[in-house]
């Protein structure tokens, strides 16, 4: 067991490299398939509505696994759980790479999503247990580099690969890296988390799966098929009822699968809400801007991915910086300044036209990502710092679960607004009007985040 108070950063660089590499390669797959969908449609002879399941199923399984991870962390050693998650992800990648038809490819994505869903809260928990409270900002800055940079470069990387190689190359590039990480983890990874051996409550797992899964599925497809379709309504109803029963059951159990009592700490709830707003804003933009560039401005997939790259670089540079600033000065002014930048730049995106240039989009998105970097990891670190050690695994699972839901909700809402707010006159300008209205709504929510950030003070973290 590693003691956070005596953790030596320099001596444990190989350990941290393994952890961050594992998170990077799994999170990368959230967006890696975005520009590979058209050639997959052609090769496997499936429709657009069918091929979209490759994206939706990954996010859905990912979201289902995250709430269960707090239970898994208490049940298994750090090393075993990490290697198992990465192995599941590797098997899924291999199945997807060699898949002879769409069904096999979908199974591969299910396995990838299951492995990735375990990795995100596991890494957060490990980082919080490895680092003492005064260094957690720096630790989460490194984690933020991964969680922001990985999905942002996905479209650019896949755009290059599918322009020059068969679509299977997207998986063949990932597979050897994953295997190297598994081997490195076998030699370098230490057991950090404490095994509490919680009892398996199968009904809780079922309710969690239907609750979070139903909501994520409903929101994920709503943007494409419409909010009033039966599939969306049924998924939402099942999700809400199951989630209500799940929460009620967790509050009665002595050893809950997911501990909702973390919300007894007010700053945890507020900081988590701020993180949800900023994550939804980031994910929705990575969907809307490439669609705008490809469908309305005529850019190819590679260029639409490259437009996001400067913003990803800014995030990569700034997350460790904002982490260090958090350790020195706290979260208050970082959150307020970050939301101010996010609000202004989002409203600036609400003025797009047929004459909007690649340079304008790339620079404005980069500045916007600066604001997001000032909020995302500081809000996460602040929320988890409020919890005692025994609740950190539950806090990370809760934080990641609500972030996934906010990403699905934000994307669905803004895509729906983009479609419904278009003028319907068949012109490009009419379609762009819908995009502008979507960014106006996004700017409004960013402004709400700015107002909420004034409820944050630099409170002392919990140490026990």
C-alpha positions in Angstrom: 0.0 0.0 0.0 1.3 3.4 -1.0 1.2 6.2 1.6 0.1 9.5 0.1 2.0 11.5 2.7 5.3 9.9 1.7 4.6 9.6 -2.0 7.7 10.6 -4.1 6.6 12.0 -7.4 10.0 11.6 -9.2 10.5 8.1 -8.1 7.0 7.1 -9.2 7.0 8.6 -12.7 6.9 5.1 -14.4 3.9 4.2 -12.3 2.1 7.5 -13.2 3.0 7.0 -16.8 1.3 3.6 -16.9 -1.8 4.9 -15.2 -2.1 8.0 -17.4 -1.3 6.0 -20.6 -4.1 3.5 -19.7 -6.6 6.3 -19.2 -5.4 8.1 -22.4 -5.9 5.1 -24.7 -9.3 4.2 -23.3 -10.7 7.8 -23.3 -9.3 8.4 -26.8 -11.8 5.8 -28.1 -14.8 8.1 -27.2 -14.1 10.1 -30.4 -11.6 8.0 -32.3 -14.4 6.4 -34.5 -16.1 9.7 -35.4 -14.5 10.2 -38.9 -14.3 6.4 -39.5 -18.0 5.9 -39.6 -18.6 6.6 -43.4 -16.0 4.0 -44.6 -17.5 1.5 -42.1 -21.0 2.2 -43.5 -19.7 1.5 -47.0 -17.6 -1.6 -46.2 -20.1 -3.3 -43.9 -23.2 -2.1 -45.9 -25.1 -0.5 -43.0 -27.1 2.7 -42.8 -26.3 5.9 -41.0 -28.8 5.2 -38.2 -27.2 1.7 -37.7 -23.6 2.8 -37.7 -24.2 5.5 -35.1 -24.7 2.6 -32.6 -20.9 2.2 -32.6 -20.6 5.6 -30.9 -23.8 5.3 -28.7 -23.0 1.8 -27.4 -19.5 2.8 -26.3 -20.9 5.8 -24.3 -23.8 3.7 -23.0 -21.7 0.8 -21.6 -19.1 3.3 -20.4 -21.8 5.1 -18.4 -23.3 1.9 -17.0 -19.9 0.6 -15.8 -18.8 3.9 -14.0 -21.4 3.7 -11.1 -20.4 0.1 -10.4 -16.7 0.9 -10.3 -16.8 2.2 -6.7 -18.0 -1.3 -5.7 -15.3 -3.0 -7.9 -12.6 -0.8 -6.3 -13.6 -2.1 -2.8 -13.8 -5.7 -4.1 -10.5 -6.1 -6.0 -6.9 -4.9 -5.7 -5.8 -1.8 -7.7 -3.4 -3.9 -9.8 -5.9 -6.6 -10.6 -8.7 -4.2 -11.5 -6.5 -2.1 -13.7 -5.1 -5.0 -15.6 -8.6 -6.6 -15.9 -10.1 -3.4 -17.3 -7.3 -2.9 -19.8 -7.5 -6.6 -20.8 -11.2 -6.3 -21.5 -10.5 -3.2 -23.5 -7.8 -5.0 -25.5 -10.0 -7.9 -26.3 -12.7 -5.5 -27.5 -10.2 -3.7 -29.7 -9.0 -7.0 -31.2 -12.6 -8.2 -31.9 -13.4 -4.8 -33.5 -10.2 -4.9 -35.6 -10.9 -8.4 -37.1 -14.8 -8.2 -37.1 -16.2 -9.8 -40.3 -19.6 -8.0 -39.9 -21.3 -5.2 -38.0 -22.5 -7.4 -35.1 -19.0 -8.4 -34.2 -17.8 -4.8 -34.5 -20.6 -3.8 -32.1 -19.5 -6.5 -29.6 -16.0 -5.1 -29.8 -17.2 -1.6 -28.9 -19.3 -3.0 -26.0 -16.1 -4.6 -24.5 -14.1 -1.4 -25.2 -16.8 0.6 -23.4 -16.8 -1.7 -20.4 -13.0 -1.5 -19.9 -12.9 2.3 -20.4 -15.8 2.8 -18.0 -13.8 1.2 -15.2 -10.6 3.1 -16.0 -11.8 6.7 -15.5 -13.0 6.6 -11.9 -10.3 4.1 -11.0 -7.5 6.4 -12.1 -9.1 9.4 -10.3 -9.3 7.3 -7.1 -5.7 6.2 -7.4 -4.5 9.7 -8.0 -6.3 11.0 -4.9 -4.9 8.2 -2.8 -1.4 8.6 -4.1 -1.1 12.3 -3.7 -1.4 14.3 -0.4 -4.1 17.0 -0.3 -1.6 19.8 -1.0 -0.5 18.1 -4.3 -3.9 16.9 -5.6 -4.3 19.9 -7.9 -1.2 19.0 -9.7 -2.3 15.3 -9.9 -5.7 16.2 -11.3 -4.0 18.6 -13.7 -2.2 15.6 -15.2 -5.5 13.6 -15.3 -7.2 16.6 -16.9 -4.5 16.6 -19.6 -5.6 13.1 -20.5 -9.3 13.5 -20.2 -9.4 16.6 -22.4 -6.5 16.0 -24.9 -7.4 12.4 -25.7 -11.0 12.9 -27.1 -9.9 16.1 -28.8 -7.3 14.5 -30.9 -9.5 11.5 -31.7 -11.2 13.1 -34.8 -7.8 14.3 -36.2 -6.1 11.0 -35.7 -9.0 8.9 -37.2 -9.3 11.4 -40.0 -5.7 10.9 -41.0 -5.9 7.1 -40.6 -9.1 6.6 -42.7 -7.8 9.0 -45.4 -4.7 6.8 -45.8 -5.5 3.3 -44.6 -8.5 1.0 -44.2 -10.9 1.8 -41.3 -9.6 -1.2 -39.3 -6.3 0.7 -38.8 -8.1 2.8 -36.1 -8.2 -0.4 -34.0 -4.9 -1.8 -35.1 -3.1 1.3 -33.9 -4.7 1.2 -30.5 -4.2 -2.6 -29.9 -0.4 -2.8 -29.5 -0.3 0.3 -27.3 -2.9 -1.3 -25.0 -0.9 -4.6 -24.8 2.3 -2.6 -23.9 0.4 -0.8 -21.1 -0.9 -4.2 -19.7 2.6 -5.6 -19.6 4.0 -2.4 -18.0 1.2 -2.5 -15.4 2.1 -6.1 -14.5 5.6 -4.9 -13.5 5.1 -1.4 -12.2 1.6 -1.0 -10.8 1.2 -1.0 -7.0 -1.9 -1.7 -4.9 -3.2 1.7 -3.7 -6.9 1.2 -2.9 -8.1 -0.6 0.2 -10.2 -3.8 -0.2 -13.3 -3.5 1.9 -14.9 -6.6 0.3 -18.5 -5.2 0.0 -21.3 -7.6 -0.5 -22.7 -8.1 -4.0 -26.2 -6.7 -4.2 -27.4 -7.9 -7.6 -30.6 -5.9 -7.6 -28.6 -2.7 -7.1 -26.5 -3.5 -10.2 -29.6 -4.2 -12.2 -31.3 -1.0 -11.1 -28.1 1.0 -11.8 -27.7 -0.5 -15.3 -31.3 0.3 -16.2 -31.3 3.7 -14.4 -28.1 5.3 -15.8 -28.2 3.2 -19.0 -31.8 4.3 -19.7 -31.1 7.9 -19.2 -27.8 7.9 -21.2 -29.5 5.9 -24.1 -32.5 8.3 -24.2 -30.4 11.4 -24.2 -27.9 9.9 -26.7 -30.5 9.1 -29.4 -32.8 12.1 -28.7 -30.6 14.4 -30.8 -30.8 12.2 -33.8 -34.4 10.7 -33.7 -36.2 13.5 -31.8 -37.4 13.9 -28.2 -41.0 12.8 -28.9 -40.2 9.4 -30.4 -41.4 6.3 -28.4 -37.9 4.9 -28.0 -36.7 8.1 -26.2 -39.8 8.3 -24.0 -39.6 4.6 -23.0 -35.9 4.8 -22.2 -36.4 8.0 -20.1 -39.2 6.5 -18.1 -37.4 3.3 -17.5 -34.3 5.3 -16.6 -36.0 7.6 -14.1 -38.0 4.9 -12.3 -35.0 2.6 -12.1 -32.7 5.4 -10.9 -35.2 6.4 -8.2 -35.5 2.8 -6.9 -31.7 2.5 -7.1 -31.1 5.6 -5.0 -33.7 4.5 -2.5 -32.1 1.1 -2.1 -28.6 2.6 -1.7 -29.7 4.8 1.1 -31.1 1.7 3.0 -28.1 -0.6 2.4 -25.2 -0.8 4.9 -22.8 -1.4 2.0 -24.2 0.5 -1.0 -22.9 0.0 -4.5 -22.8 3.8 -4.9 -22.8 6.1 -1.9 -25.3 9.0 -2.5 -24.4 10.4 0.9 -21.5 12.2 -0.7 -24.1 14.9 -1.5 -24.3 15.7 2.2 -21.1 17.7 1.5 -22.6 20.8 -0.1 -19.4 21.9 -1.9 -19.2 18.5 -3.5 -22.6 18.9 -5.1 -22.0 22.5 -6.3 -18.5 21.7 -7.7 -19.8 18.6 -9.4 -22.6 20.7 -11.0 -20.0 23.2 -12.3 -18.0 20.3 -13.8 -21.1 18.9 -15.5 -21.8 22.3 -17.2 -18.3 22.7 -18.5 -18.0 19.1 -19.6 -21.3 19.2 -21.5 -20.2 22.4 -23.1 -16.9 20.8 -24.3 -18.3 17.5 -25.6 -21.3 19.2 -27.4 -18.9 21.6 -29.1 -16.7 18.7 -30.4 -19.8 17.3 -32.0 -21.4 20.5 -33.4 -18.4 22.3 -34.8 -17.2 19.4 -37.0 -20.8 19.0 -38.3 -20.9 22.7 -39.1 -17.5 22.6 -40.9 -18.1 19.5 -42.9 -21.8 19.8 -43.8 -22.1 23.6 -44.1 -18.6 25.0 -44.9 -17.4 22.0 -47.0 -14.3 21.1 -45.1 -13.2 17.4 -45.0 -13.0 15.2 -42.0 -9.3 15.7 -41.4 -9.6 19.5 -41.4 -12.6 19.5 -39.1 -10.5 17.4 -36.7 -7.5 19.7 -37.0 -9.6 22.7 -36.1 -10.0 21.1 -32.7 -6.3 20.4 -32.3 -5.1 23.9 -31.0 -7.8 23.7 -28.3 -6.6 20.3 -27.3 -3.0 21.5 -27.1 -4.1 24.5 -25.0 -5.9 22.0 -22.7 -2.8 19.8 -22.5 -0.6 22.7 -21.5 -3.0 24.4 -19.1 -4.4 21.5 -17.1 -1.1 21.0 -15.2 -0.8 24.8 -14.8 -4.3 25.2 -13.4 -3.6 22.2 -11.2 -0.6 24.0 -9.7 -2.5 27.2 -9.3 -5.3 25.3 -7.5 -2.7 23.9 -5.0 -1.4 27.4 -4.3 -4.5 29.6 -4.5 -7.6 27.4 -4.4 -10.5 27.1 -6.8 -12.5 30.3 -6.4 -10.8 32.6 -8.9 -9.9 29.9 -11.3 -13.6 28.9 -11.6 -14.9 32.4 -12.0 -12.2 33.4 -14.6 -12.7 30.2 -16.5 -16.5 30.5 -16.7 -16.1 34.2 -17.7 -13.9 33.1 -20.6 -16.2 30.2 -21.5 -19.3 32.5 -21.5 -17.8 35.2 -23.7 -16.3 32.8 -26.3 -19.5 30.7 -26.5 -21.5 33.7 -27.3 -18.9 34.7 -29.9 -19.6 31.3 -31.5 -23.2 32.3 -32.0 -22.2 34.6 -34.8 -21.1 32.1 -37.4 -21.7 32.5 -41.2 -20.7 31.1 -44.6 -17.7 33.4 -44.5 -16.4 32.1 -41.1 -12.8 31.0 -41.6 -10.9 27.9 -40.3 -8.5 30.3 -38.5 -11.3 32.0 -36.6 -12.8 28.7 -35.5 -9.5 27.3 -34.4 -8.4 30.3 -32.4 -11.7 31.0 -30.8 -12.1 27.3 -29.8 -8.5 27.4 -28.4 -9.4 30.4 -26.2 -12.6 28.7 -25.2 -10.7 25.6 -24.2 -8.5 27.8 -22.0 -11.6 28.7 -20.0 -12.7 25.1 -19.8 -9.2 24.1 -18.5 -9.6 26.6 -15.7 -12.8 24.9 -14.6 -12.8 21.2 -15.4 -10.1 19.7 -13.2 -10.2 22.4 -10.4 -13.9 21.8 -9.9 -13.3 18.0 -9.8 -10.4 18.3 -7.3 -12.4 20.7 -5.2 -15.4 18.4 -5.1 -13.4 15.3 -4.1 -11.3 17.2 -1.6 -14.4 17.7 0.5 -14.8 13.9 1.0 -13.1 11.7 3.6 -10.8 9.0 2.3 -13.4 6.2 2.6 -15.8 8.1 0.3 -13.3 9.1 -2.4 -14.0 6.0 -4.6 -17.7 6.8 -4.4 -17.1 10.4 -5.1 -15.1 9.7 -8.2 -17.7 7.2 -9.5 -20.5 9.8 -8.9 -18.5 12.6 -10.5 -17.7 10.6 -13.6 -21.3 9.2 -13.9 -22.9 12.7 -13.8 -20.2 14.0 -16.2 -21.2 11.3 -18.7 -24.8 12.1 -18.3 -24.2 15.8 -18.7 -22.2 15.1 -21.9 -25.0 13.1 -23.4 -27.6 15.6 -22.3 -25.7 18.6 -23.6 -25.0 17.0 -27.0 -28.6 15.8 -27.4 -30.1 19.2 -26.5 -27.7 21.3 -28.6 -28.0 18.9 -31.7 -31.8 19.1 -31.4 -31.7 22.9 -31.2 -29.4 23.0 -34.2 -31.8 21.0 -36.3 -35.1 22.5 -35.1 -33.9 26.2 -35.1 -32.8 26.0 -38.7 -35.0 28.2 -40.9 -36.0 25.3 -43.1 -35.6 27.3 -46.3 -33.0 24.9 -47.6 -30.2 27.4 -47.7 -26.8 27.1 -45.9 -27.5 30.4 -44.1 -30.7 28.9 -42.8 -28.9 25.8 -41.5 -26.2 28.0 -39.9 -28.9 29.9 -38.1 -29.7 26.7 -36.2 -26.0 26.3 -35.1 -26.0 29.9 -33.9 -29.1 29.4 -31.8 -27.5 26.3 -30.3 -24.5 28.3 -29.2 -26.7 31.1 -27.8 -28.3 28.4 -25.5 -24.9 27.0 -24.6 -23.8 30.6 -23.7 -26.8 30.9 -21.5 -25.8 27.8 -19.5 -22.2 28.9 -19.3 -23.5 32.2 -17.8 -25.5 30.1 -15.2 -22.2 28.4 -14.4 -20.5 31.7 -13.9 -23.2 32.8 -11.4 -23.0 29.5 -9.5 -19.2 29.8 -9.3 -19.7 32.8 -6.9 -21.0 30.3 -4.4 -17.5 28.7 -4.2 -15.1 29.8 -1.5 -11.7 28.4 -0.8 -12.8 26.1 2.0 -10.4 23.8 3.7 -10.5 20.2 2.4 -11.3 17.1 4.4 -8.3 15.2 5.6 -9.7 12.2 7.3 
